[in-house]
Amino acid sequence: MGQVIVRNLDDRVIDALKAKAELHGHSLEQELRSILSKAALPNAQERVALADRIRSLTPKRRQTDSTALIREDRDR
């Protein structure tokens, strides 16, 4: 696993994170792990943007109706 060092954090931020960790019964390190893990997950807008990007990679031609393909396969 990797490590990250964050420099020049305001002491008030560190104190607030320590208090939050204590409320959750975690160490500061575990609390930071939890916060960063949640922050790394894509939100709804980011998921839509990713879907749009993937969709843009698909050719703009008309797609074959899957129902027709299934019937064609069954008729063999």
DSSP file (Angstrom, degrees, kcal/mol; ACC not computed):
  #  RESIDUE AA STRUCTURE BP1 BP2  ACC     N-H-->O    O-->H-N    N-H-->O    O-->H-N    TCO  KAPPA ALPHA  PHI   PSI    X-CA   Y-CA   Z-CA
    1    1 A M              0   0    0      0, 0.0     2,-0.1     0, 0.0     0, 0.0   0.000 360.0 360.0 360.0 150.0    0.0    0.0    0.0
    2    2 A G        -     0   0    0      1,-0.0     2,-0.3     2,-0.0     0, 0.0  -0.311 360.0-138.6 -86.3 170.5    1.1    3.5   -0.7
    3    3 A Q        -     0   0    0     -2,-0.1     2,-0.4     2,-0.0    -1,-0.0  -0.951   9.3-160.4-128.6 150.0    1.7    6.4    1.6
    4    4 A V        -     0   0    0     -2,-0.3     2,-0.5     2,-0.0    -2,-0.0  -0.994   3.0-158.1-131.1 136.0    0.8   10.1    1.3
    5    5 A I        -     0   0    0     -2,-0.4     2,-0.6     2,-0.0    -2,-0.0  -0.966   4.9-162.9-114.0 128.0    2.3   13.0    3.1
    6    6 A V        -     0   0    0     -2,-0.5     3,-0.4     3,-0.0     2,-0.2  -0.945  13.7-161.3-112.6 115.8    0.2   16.2    3.4
    7    7 A R        +     0   0    0     -2,-0.6    -2,-0.0     1,-0.2     0, 0.0  -0.567  60.3  22.1 -96.0 158.4    2.3   19.2    4.3
    8    8 A N  S    S+     0   0    0      1,-0.2     2,-0.3    -2,-0.2    -1,-0.2   0.807  70.9 167.2  61.9  36.5    1.3   22.6    5.7
    9    9 A L        -     0   0    0     -3,-0.4    -1,-0.2     1,-0.1     2,-0.1  -0.649  42.9-108.4 -77.6 137.4   -2.1   21.6    7.2
   10   10 A D    >>  -     0   0    0     -2,-0.3     4,-1.9     1,-0.1     3,-0.6  -0.393  21.2-126.0 -63.1 139.5   -3.5   24.2    9.5
   11   11 A D  H 3> S+     0   0    0      1,-0.3     4,-2.6     2,-0.2     5,-0.2   0.828 110.5  58.4 -58.3 -32.9   -3.4   23.1   13.1
   12   12 A R  H 3> S+     0   0    0      2,-0.2     4,-2.2     1,-0.2    -1,-0.3   0.871 104.7  50.5 -65.9 -35.8   -7.2   23.8   13.4
   13   13 A V  H <> S+     0   0    0     -3,-0.6     4,-2.4     2,-0.2    -2,-0.2   0.928 111.4  47.7 -66.1 -45.1   -7.8   21.3   10.6
   14   14 A I  H  X S+     0   0    0     -4,-1.9     4,-2.4     1,-0.2    -2,-0.2   0.918 112.2  49.5 -62.1 -44.1   -5.7   18.7   12.3
   15   15 A D  H  X S+     0   0    0     -4,-2.6     4,-2.3     1,-0.2    -1,-0.2   0.901 111.0  49.7 -62.3 -41.1   -7.5   19.3   15.7
   16   16 A A  H  X S+     0   0    0     -4,-2.2     4,-2.2     2,-0.2    -1,-0.2   0.892 111.6  48.6 -65.2 -39.4  -10.9   19.1   14.0
   17   17 A L  H  X S+     0   0    0     -4,-2.4     4,-2.5     2,-0.2    -2,-0.2   0.881 110.1  51.4 -68.6 -37.6   -9.9   15.8   12.3
   18   18 A K  H  X S+     0   0    0     -4,-2.4     4,-2.3     2,-0.2    -2,-0.2   0.916 110.8  48.6 -63.1 -42.3   -8.6   14.4   15.6
   19   19 A A  H  X S+     0   0    0     -4,-2.3     4,-2.1     2,-0.2    -2,-0.2   0.903 111.6  49.4 -64.1 -41.3  -11.9   15.4   17.3
   20   20 A K  H  X S+     0   0    0     -4,-2.2     4,-1.7     2,-0.2    -2,-0.2   0.908 110.4  50.7 -63.7 -42.2  -13.9   13.7   14.5
   21   21 A A  H  X>S+     0   0    0     -4,-2.5     5,-3.1     1,-0.2     4,-0.5   0.910 109.3  51.0 -61.6 -42.8  -11.8   10.6   14.8
   22   22 A E  H ><5S+     0   0    0     -4,-2.3     3,-0.9     1,-0.2    -1,-0.2   0.897 107.2  53.4 -63.6 -40.4  -12.4   10.4   18.5
   23   23 A L  H 3<5S+     0   0    0     -4,-2.1    -1,-0.2     1,-0.2    -2,-0.2   0.860 112.9  44.3 -61.0 -35.8  -16.1   10.8   18.0
   24   24 A H  H 3<5S-     0   0    0     -4,-1.7    -1,-0.2    -5,-0.1    -2,-0.2   0.463 115.2-115.9 -88.5  -1.9  -16.0    7.8   15.6
   25   25 A G  T <<5S+     0   0    0     -3,-0.9     2,-0.3    -4,-0.5    -3,-0.2   0.793  74.8 124.4  73.0  27.1  -13.8    5.8   17.9
   26   26 A H      < -     0   0    0     -5,-3.1    -1,-0.3    -6,-0.2     2,-0.1  -0.727  65.2-109.6-113.7 162.8  -11.0    5.8   15.4
   27   27 A S     >  -     0   0    0     -2,-0.3     4,-2.5     1,-0.1     5,-0.2  -0.461  39.7-106.7 -76.8 164.9   -7.4    6.9   15.3
   28   28 A L  H  > S+     0   0    0      1,-0.2     4,-2.6     2,-0.2     5,-0.2   0.913 122.3  53.1 -59.4 -41.8   -6.6   10.0   13.3
   29   29 A E  H  > S+     0   0    0      1,-0.2     4,-2.3     2,-0.2    -1,-0.2   0.922 110.1  46.0 -61.5 -45.2   -4.9    7.7   10.7
   30   30 A Q  H  > S+     0   0    0      2,-0.2     4,-2.5     1,-0.2    -1,-0.2   0.894 111.7  52.1 -65.6 -39.4   -8.0    5.5   10.4
   31   31 A E  H  X S+     0   0    0     -4,-2.5     4,-2.6     1,-0.2    -2,-0.2   0.918 110.5  47.8 -62.4 -43.0  -10.3    8.5   10.2
   32   32 A L  H  X S+     0   0    0     -4,-2.6     4,-2.7     2,-0.2     5,-0.2   0.893 110.1  52.8 -65.2 -39.2   -8.1   10.0    7.4
   33   33 A R  H  X S+     0   0    0     -4,-2.3     4,-2.4    -5,-0.2    -2,-0.2   0.929 111.3  47.0 -59.2 -45.1   -8.2    6.6    5.6
   34   34 A S  H  X S+     0   0    0     -4,-2.5     4,-2.3     2,-0.2    -2,-0.2   0.930 113.0  47.8 -63.3 -47.0  -11.9    6.6    5.8
   35   35 A I  H  X S+     0   0    0     -4,-2.6     4,-2.3     1,-0.2    -2,-0.2   0.924 114.6  45.8 -61.0 -45.9  -12.3   10.2    4.6
   36   36 A L  H  X S+     0   0    0     -4,-2.7     4,-1.5     2,-0.2    -1,-0.2   0.874 110.5  53.3 -68.6 -36.6  -10.0    9.7    1.7
   37   37 A S  H  X S+     0   0    0     -4,-2.4     4,-0.7    -5,-0.2    -1,-0.2   0.923 112.4  44.7 -63.4 -43.4  -11.5    6.4    0.6
   38   38 A K  H >< S+     0   0    0     -4,-2.3     3,-0.8     1,-0.2    -2,-0.2   0.894 112.0  52.4 -66.3 -39.5  -15.0    8.0    0.5
   39   39 A A  H 3< S+     0   0    0     -4,-2.3    -1,-0.2     1,-0.2    -2,-0.2   0.771 102.6  59.9 -68.2 -25.2  -13.6   11.0   -1.3
   40   40 A A  H 3< S+     0   0    0     -4,-1.5    -1,-0.2    -5,-0.1    -2,-0.2   0.723  83.7  95.4 -77.4 -20.9  -12.0    8.8   -4.0
   41   41 A L  S << S-     0   0    0     -3,-0.8     2,-0.1    -4,-0.7    -3,-0.0  -0.484  86.5-109.7 -70.6 138.4  -15.4    7.2   -5.0
   42   42 A P        -     0   0    0      0, 0.0    -1,-0.1     0, 0.0    -2,-0.1  -0.448  30.3-137.0 -69.3 139.7  -16.9    9.0   -8.0
   43   43 A N     >  -     0   0    0     -2,-0.1     4,-2.3    -4,-0.1     5,-0.2  -0.255  35.4 -87.5 -84.1-179.1  -20.0   11.0   -7.3
   44   44 A A  H  > S+     0   0    0      1,-0.2     4,-2.3     2,-0.2     5,-0.2   0.901 127.7  49.5 -59.6 -44.0  -23.2   11.0   -9.5
   45   45 A Q  H  > S+     0   0    0      1,-0.2     4,-2.4     2,-0.2    -1,-0.2   0.899 111.2  49.4 -64.0 -39.8  -21.9   13.8  -11.8
   46   46 A E  H  > S+     0   0    0      2,-0.2     4,-2.3     1,-0.2    -1,-0.2   0.876 109.9  51.2 -67.9 -36.7  -18.6   12.0  -12.3
   47   47 A R  H  X S+     0   0    0     -4,-2.3     4,-2.5     2,-0.2    -2,-0.2   0.909 111.1  48.3 -65.6 -40.9  -20.3    8.7  -13.1
   48   48 A V  H  X S+     0   0    0     -4,-2.3     4,-2.6     2,-0.2    -2,-0.2   0.915 111.1  50.7 -64.2 -42.5  -22.5   10.5  -15.7
   49   49 A A  H  X S+     0   0    0     -4,-2.4     4,-2.2     2,-0.2    -2,-0.2   0.897 110.9  48.8 -62.3 -40.6  -19.4   12.2  -17.2
   50   50 A L  H  X S+     0   0    0     -4,-2.3     4,-2.5     2,-0.2    -2,-0.2   0.921 111.3  49.5 -65.0 -43.3  -17.6    8.8  -17.4
   51   51 A A  H  X S+     0   0    0     -4,-2.5     4,-2.8     1,-0.2    -2,-0.2   0.908 111.1  50.2 -61.6 -41.6  -20.6    7.2  -19.0
   52   52 A D  H  X S+     0   0    0     -4,-2.6     4,-2.0     2,-0.2    -1,-0.2   0.901 110.3  50.1 -62.7 -40.7  -20.8   10.1  -21.5
   53   53 A R  H  X S+     0   0    0     -4,-2.2     4,-0.7     2,-0.2    -2,-0.2   0.919 112.8  45.8 -64.5 -42.9  -17.1    9.7  -22.3
   54   54 A I  H >< S+     0   0    0     -4,-2.5     3,-1.1     1,-0.2     4,-0.5   0.914 111.3  53.0 -64.8 -42.5  -17.5    5.9  -22.9
   55   55 A R  H >< S+     0   0    0     -4,-2.8     3,-1.3     1,-0.3    -1,-0.2   0.858 102.3  59.1 -61.3 -35.2  -20.6    6.5  -25.0
   56   56 A S  H 3< S+     0   0    0     -4,-2.0    -1,-0.3     1,-0.3    -2,-0.2   0.721  98.9  59.1 -68.0 -19.3  -18.7    9.0  -27.2
   57   57 A L  T << S+     0   0    0     -3,-1.1    -1,-0.3    -4,-0.7    -2,-0.2   0.644  87.8  91.6 -81.6 -15.1  -16.2    6.2  -28.0
   58   58 A T  S <  S-     0   0    0     -3,-1.3    -3,-0.0    -4,-0.5     0, 0.0  -0.630  90.4-104.5 -81.8 135.3  -19.1    4.1  -29.5
   59   59 A P        -     0   0    0      0, 0.0    -1,-0.1     0, 0.0    -2,-0.1  -0.244  23.5-126.8 -57.9 147.8  -19.7    4.5  -33.2
   60   60 A K        +     0   0    0     -4,-0.1     2,-0.1    -3,-0.1     3,-0.1   0.130  69.2 120.6 -84.9  21.1  -22.7    6.6  -34.1
   61   61 A R  S    S-     0   0    0      1,-0.1     2,-0.2     0, 0.0    -3,-0.0  -0.446  75.4 -88.0 -85.4 161.7  -24.2    4.0  -36.4
   62   62 A R        -     0   0    0     -2,-0.1     2,-0.2     1,-0.1    -1,-0.1  -0.455  44.0-131.4 -69.3 135.3  -27.6    2.3  -35.9
   63   63 A Q        -     0   0    0     -2,-0.2     2,-0.2     1,-0.1    -1,-0.1  -0.618  20.9-107.8 -89.8 147.8  -27.4   -0.7  -33.6
   64   64 A T        -     0   0    0     -2,-0.2     2,-0.4     1,-0.1    -1,-0.1  -0.517  37.7-107.2 -73.1 138.5  -29.1   -4.0  -34.6
   65   65 A D     >  -     0   0    0     -2,-0.2     4,-1.5     1,-0.2     3,-0.5  -0.527  22.2-146.3 -66.9 123.1  -32.2   -4.9  -32.6
   66   66 A S  H  > S+     0   0    0     -2,-0.4     4,-2.4     1,-0.2     5,-0.2   0.800  95.8  63.1 -64.6 -28.8  -31.2   -7.7  -30.2
   67   67 A T  H  > S+     0   0    0      1,-0.2     4,-2.4     2,-0.2    -1,-0.2   0.920 102.9  49.0 -61.3 -43.2  -34.7   -9.2  -30.5
   68   68 A A  H  > S+     0   0    0     -3,-0.5     4,-2.4     1,-0.2    -1,-0.2   0.895 110.7  50.5 -63.9 -40.2  -34.1   -9.8  -34.2
   69   69 A L  H  X S+     0   0    0     -4,-1.5     4,-2.1     2,-0.2    -2,-0.2   0.903 110.3  49.2 -65.3 -41.0  -30.7  -11.4  -33.5
   70   70 A I  H  X S+     0   0    0     -4,-2.4     4,-2.2     2,-0.2    -2,-0.2   0.921 112.6  47.5 -65.1 -43.8  -32.2  -13.8  -30.8
   71   71 A R  H  X S+     0   0    0     -4,-2.4     4,-1.9     1,-0.2    -2,-0.2   0.909 110.7  52.3 -63.0 -41.3  -35.0  -14.9  -33.2
   72   72 A E  H  < S+     0   0    0     -4,-2.4     4,-0.4     1,-0.2    -1,-0.2   0.905 110.5  48.0 -61.2 -41.5  -32.6  -15.4  -36.0
   73   73 A D  H >< S+     0   0    0     -4,-2.1     3,-1.0     1,-0.2    -1,-0.2   0.885 110.6  50.9 -67.6 -38.4  -30.5  -17.6  -33.7
   74   74 A R  H 3< S+     0   0    0     -4,-2.2    -1,-0.2     1,-0.2    -2,-0.2   0.812 103.6  60.1 -68.0 -30.5  -33.5  -19.6  -32.5
   75   75 A D  T 3<        0   0    0     -4,-1.9    -1,-0.2     1,-0.2    -2,-0.2   0.553 360.0 360.0 -76.2  -7.4  -34.6  -20.3  -36.1
   76   76 A R    <         0   0    0     -3,-1.0    -1,-0.2    -4,-0.4    -2,-0.1   0.506 360.0 360.0 -72.7 360.0  -31.4  -22.0  -37.0
